[in-house]
Amino acid sequence: MLKIPFLNLYLQYRAIKKEIDSAIQKVIEDSAFSGGKYVAKFEKQFAKYIGIKYAVGVNSGTSALHLALVALGIGKGDEVIMPGNTFIATVWAVSYVGAKPVFVDCNPDTWQIDETRVKGQISNKVKAIIGVHLFGQPFDIEKVLRICRKHKLYLIEDCAQAHGAIYKGIKVGSYGDLACFSFYPGKNLGAYGEAGAVLTNNARYAERMSRLRNHSSVKKYQHNEIGFNMRMDGIQAAVLSIKLKYLDKWNRRRKEIANIYRTKIINPLIKMQYQPSGSESAYHLFVVTSKNRDKFIKFLKKNGIEALIHYPIPCHLQQAYQDLGYKRGDLPVTEEFAENCVSLPIYPELEKQAINKICQVVNRYEG
Ligand SMILES: Cc1ncc(COP(=O)(O)O)c(C=O)c1O
């Protein structure tokens, strides 16, 4: 039986092994391990790719979000609005700066932040909205930006899953005051370890974040504010510079696979993420919902297909956030989604035979 893993990063490495091996070798020979010229080179390349002036490379997507909130001066007594339907790291960053996360429900079709629910949460404590391009699909940036402008709130884009996704003709990451990316290995643009970046058109933020991530060094051993060690590794930057050249090609392949799923999966028990016109998902994940989700996953597994859940417990119901006082029923759409969601394999190296098998098996599921 053809076994289909959820992800196989080795296949990607095999295709670019020569380039990657020699790039890593070069960093080692230059001893450019922490920060340095390879990081500066990747920052320039990635900023250009997204169409933004500055990129500040850091050691993870979580650090990118943390640093973004510090740069905006958000802290104790402040509140930050975000969707309850996201990966937990979006929320951690708000907690790290001592601010309070305020969750809003998601839209039942796009599974993205429901902007109609944002208005009810706005108070003078709210300083920012973090919008998440979940699964690679842009949220409705224009609508959220309108709210931000009206109420003088910052917009932070969490682009951890959306490298190369497009909203109204422009890449996501160029709309917010700041945009945060993760280069965790399994992402569309993934490092060979941990890495992230914050992007902005604002020179002041960029300059401050560059300092803050490097122990707030004004010059060697002079520190004018409390800083962090959030530097990006040279090896990660060198790997990312190589992989960036292939990102559009890989994203095109993800889109092709997604289009096959969208046309060939015709099981009425399976619902897909609605894609509004004018937006192009980067298809980091291909998520569907199904009644009897656990049974569906077992059925896929029995047929050799590995499927995962992103994410089984919504942020507002996590034990870590029980002090915030949310309870089941507060974000009903997010909760229903968490109970029914299933992620099917999607990665550029997935072969035709595997894609066809996934469609056939999903269509055979009877609930
Ligand atoms: C939506 C979202 N935000 C933030 C992060 C955090 O990124 P990292 O794992 O690089 O810290 C991730 C990564 O999984 C993510 O998916």
The ligand as an SDF file (V2000), in Angstrom:
LIG
                    3D

 16 16  0  0  0  0  0  0  0  0999 V2000
    0.4670   31.3150   13.0290 C   0  0  0  0  0  0  0  0  0  0  0  0
    1.8080   31.1400   13.6840 C   0  0  0  0  0  0  0  0  0  0  0  0
    2.3010   32.1350   14.4370 N   0  0  0  0  0  0  0  0  0  0  0  0
    3.5120   32.0350   15.0220 C   0  0  0  0  0  0  0  0  0  0  0  0
    4.2820   30.9090   14.9000 C   0  0  0  0  0  0  0  0  0  0  0  0
    5.5660   30.8090   15.6450 C   0  0  0  0  0  0  0  0  0  0  0  0
    6.6890   30.5600   14.8620 O   0  0  0  0  0  0  0  0  0  0  0  0
    7.9300   29.7420   15.4330 P   0  0  0  0  0  0  0  0  0  0  0  0
    7.5390   28.3190   15.5600 O   0  0  0  0  0  0  0  0  0  0  0  0
    8.9840   29.9700   14.4060 O   0  0  0  0  0  0  0  0  0  0  0  0
    8.3080   30.3420   16.7450 O   0  0  0  0  0  0  0  0  0  0  0  0
    3.8280   29.8570   14.1040 C   0  0  0  0  0  0  0  0  0  0  0  0
    4.6670   28.6700   13.9050 C   0  0  0  0  0  0  0  0  0  0  0  0
    4.3310   27.5520   13.9850 O   0  0  0  0  0  0  0  0  0  0  0  0
    2.5450   29.9580   13.4980 C   0  0  0  0  0  0  0  0  0  0  0  0
    2.0500   28.9560   12.7460 O   0  0  0  0  0  0  0  0  0  0  0  0
  1  2  1  0
  2  3  1  0
  2 15  2  0
  3  4  2  0
  4  5  1  0
  5  6  1  0
  5 12  2  0
  6  7  1  0
  7  8  1  0
  8  9  2  0
  8 10  1  0
  8 11  1  0
 12 13  1  0
 12 15  1  0
 13 14  2  0
 15 16  1  0
M  END
$$$$
